[in-house]
Amino acid sequence: MMSLYKKPLGNPQGKGVVPLLAAWDALSPSRIEIKSAEQILSQYFTSLLVLSAEFHFKPVPQQDYYLYWKNAASGTQWRLSLIEPEKLGDLCLGQFVGRCHLQSDMTWTIQPSQLLAEQEDVLAALQHFAEQFQLANQNGQSLERLLPFFVDELPFYRRLSATALSSSLSRSIAVSDLSGIPAQQWLEQNPSSMRLLLQSDS
């Protein structure tokens, strides 16, 4: 489960700043809307699941991607791919979980695979993720303070995507007049938001 990290100091020469700003501009939220607490929590949970997957490409808003799960020797692995299951050929990425869509506000939705109900090991992995999500948000801090703005150990595009998601949700929380509510209260008042593989209403 991702956690909040303090932003590291940049280098004084500013090397790499221009490419970084260009990448951020491509992934920054293009719209912010007033949302319900249930919708925000749903988008947070679903987006964290997608961003917990391994990928090394720049996601493009309004595009579809494909989430896979594999029980590898090194442990459970989620992987986000550009390749849909029908076109994998001999490439084995694991069991197909669902089609992911990156919205213009940098939140994610997932359309579950029609075979998901039959994949007991995938469902168990999803349940474990949901339990970890609950544990990470059972404290007195506000939800916006727990958003994954700067997660140093993530690869570049995952880190940038997590920051973009956090920027979007924190601004939606503010314009929706939901600031300062403890994360645990969000969970208690919106239990349906943590169904596995929720799809956003937006």
C-alpha positions in Angstrom: 0.0 0.0 0.0 1.4 3.4 -0.9 2.2 5.9 1.8 2.8 9.6 1.9 6.4 10.7 1.7 8.0 14.1 2.0 9.2 15.6 -1.3 13.0 15.4 -1.6 15.0 18.6 -2.4 15.8 19.0 -6.1 19.3 19.5 -7.4 20.5 23.1 -7.4 21.5 23.0 -11.1 18.0 22.2 -12.1 19.1 19.3 -14.3 16.2 17.3 -15.6 13.6 19.9 -14.6 12.4 20.6 -18.2 11.7 17.0 -19.1 10.1 16.5 -15.7 7.8 19.5 -16.2 6.9 18.3 -19.6 6.0 14.8 -18.3 4.0 16.4 -15.4 2.1 18.6 -17.8 1.1 15.6 -19.8 -0.2 13.8 -16.7 -1.7 16.7 -14.8 -5.5 16.6 -14.2 -7.3 18.5 -16.9 -10.6 19.0 -14.9 -11.7 19.0 -11.3 -15.3 18.3 -10.3 -17.4 18.4 -7.2 -17.9 14.8 -6.1 -19.6 12.8 -3.4 -17.5 11.2 -0.6 -18.5 7.8 -1.9 -17.2 8.7 -5.4 -13.9 10.1 -4.1 -13.2 7.0 -2.0 -14.2 4.7 -4.8 -11.8 6.4 -7.2 -9.0 6.5 -4.6 -9.3 2.7 -3.9 -9.6 1.7 -7.6 -6.8 4.1 -8.7 -4.4 2.8 -6.0 -5.0 -0.8 -7.2 -4.0 0.2 -10.7 -1.0 2.2 -9.6 0.2 -0.7 -7.4 0.7 -2.6 -10.7 4.1 -2.7 -12.4 4.4 -0.6 -15.6 7.1 1.4 -17.2 5.2 3.5 -19.8 3.5 6.9 -19.6 -0.3 6.4 -19.3 -2.4 8.6 -21.6 -5.7 10.0 -20.4 -8.8 8.7 -22.1 -7.0 5.4 -23.1 -7.6 1.8 -22.0 -5.0 -0.5 -20.5 -5.2 -4.0 -19.2 -4.5 -5.3 -15.6 -3.1 -8.8 -15.0 -2.3 -10.7 -11.9 0.4 -13.4 -11.5 1.4 -15.5 -8.5 5.2 -15.4 -9.2 8.0 -17.0 -7.1 8.9 -13.5 -5.9 5.4 -12.9 -4.7 2.1 -11.7 -6.0 2.5 -9.4 -8.9 0.0 -7.0 -10.6 1.0 -5.8 -14.0 -0.6 -3.0 -16.2 -0.1 -3.6 -19.9 -0.8 -2.0 -23.3 -1.8 -5.4 -24.7 -5.3 -6.7 -24.4 -5.7 -10.4 -23.5 -6.9 -11.4 -27.0 -3.6 -10.2 -28.5 -1.1 -11.6 -26.0 -0.1 -14.6 -28.1 2.6 -16.6 -26.3 3.3 -13.8 -23.9 2.2 -14.8 -20.4 1.4 -11.8 -18.1 -0.9 -13.7 -15.8 -4.6 -13.9 -15.3 -6.6 -11.0 -16.9 -8.3 -8.9 -14.2 -9.9 -6.1 -16.1 -9.8 -3.3 -18.6 -8.5 0.0 -17.0 -9.4 3.4 -18.2 -7.5 6.6 -17.3 -9.9 9.5 -17.0 -9.0 13.1 -17.8 -8.9 13.9 -14.0 -6.2 11.2 -13.6 -8.4 8.8 -11.7 -8.8 5.2 -12.9 -11.8 3.0 -13.5 -11.7 -0.8 -14.0 -14.1 -2.9 -16.0 -13.7 -6.4 -14.5 -13.1 -9.4 -16.6 -16.1 -11.6 -17.2 -14.1 -14.5 -15.8 -13.1 -12.8 -12.6 -15.8 -14.5 -10.5 -14.2 -17.9 -11.4 -10.6 -16.8 -10.5 -10.5 -17.5 -6.8 -6.8 -16.7 -6.3 -7.2 -13.3 -8.0 -10.2 -12.6 -5.8 -8.2 -13.5 -2.8 -5.4 -11.1 -3.9 -8.0 -8.3 -4.4 -9.4 -9.0 -0.9 -6.0 -8.7 0.5 -5.5 -5.4 -1.2 -8.8 -4.1 0.2 -7.8 -5.2 3.7 -4.4 -3.3 3.3 -6.3 -0.3 2.1 -8.5 -0.3 5.2 -5.5 -0.7 7.5 -3.6 2.2 5.9 -6.6 4.5 6.4 -7.6 3.6 9.9 -6.2 6.6 11.7 -7.1 10.2 12.7 -5.4 11.9 9.7 -7.5 13.4 7.0 -7.8 11.5 3.8 -6.1 14.2 1.8 -3.0 14.0 4.1 -2.7 10.3 3.3 -2.7 10.7 -0.5 0.4 9.3 -2.2 1.9 12.6 -3.4 5.6 11.7 -3.3 6.5 8.0 -3.2 10.2 7.9 -3.8 10.6 4.2 -4.4 8.1 4.0 -7.3 9.4 4.1 -10.9 9.2 7.4 -12.6 5.8 7.1 -14.4 4.1 5.4 -11.5 5.4 8.0 -9.1 4.2 10.8 -11.5 0.8 9.1 -11.9 0.4 8.8 -8.1 1.2 12.5 -7.7 -1.3 13.4 -10.4 -4.0 11.3 -8.8 -3.3 12.9 -5.4 -3.5 16.4 -6.9 -6.8 15.6 -8.5 -8.4 14.0 -5.4 -7.1 16.6 -3.0 -8.6 19.4 -5.1 -11.9 17.5 -5.5 -12.0 17.0 -1.7 -11.5 20.8 -1.3 -14.1 21.9 -3.8 -16.6 19.3 -2.5 -16.3 20.8 1.0 -14.9 17.5 2.4 -11.5 18.7 3.7 -10.3 17.6 7.2 -12.4 14.5 7.5 -10.4 11.6 9.1 -9.7 8.8 6.7 -11.3 6.3 9.1 -14.6 8.3 9.0 -14.5 8.1 5.2 -14.3 4.3 5.4 -17.1 4.0 8.1 -19.5 6.3 6.3 -18.9 4.9 2.8 -18.5 1.1 3.1 -19.8 0.3 -0.4 -16.9 2.3 -1.8 -14.5 -0.6 -1.1 -16.2 -3.2 -3.2 -13.6 -5.0 -5.3 -13.0 -3.4 -8.6 -15.4 -0.5 -8.3 -16.2 1.5 -11.4 -16.4 5.3 -11.1 -19.7 7.0 -11.9 -18.0 9.9 -13.6 
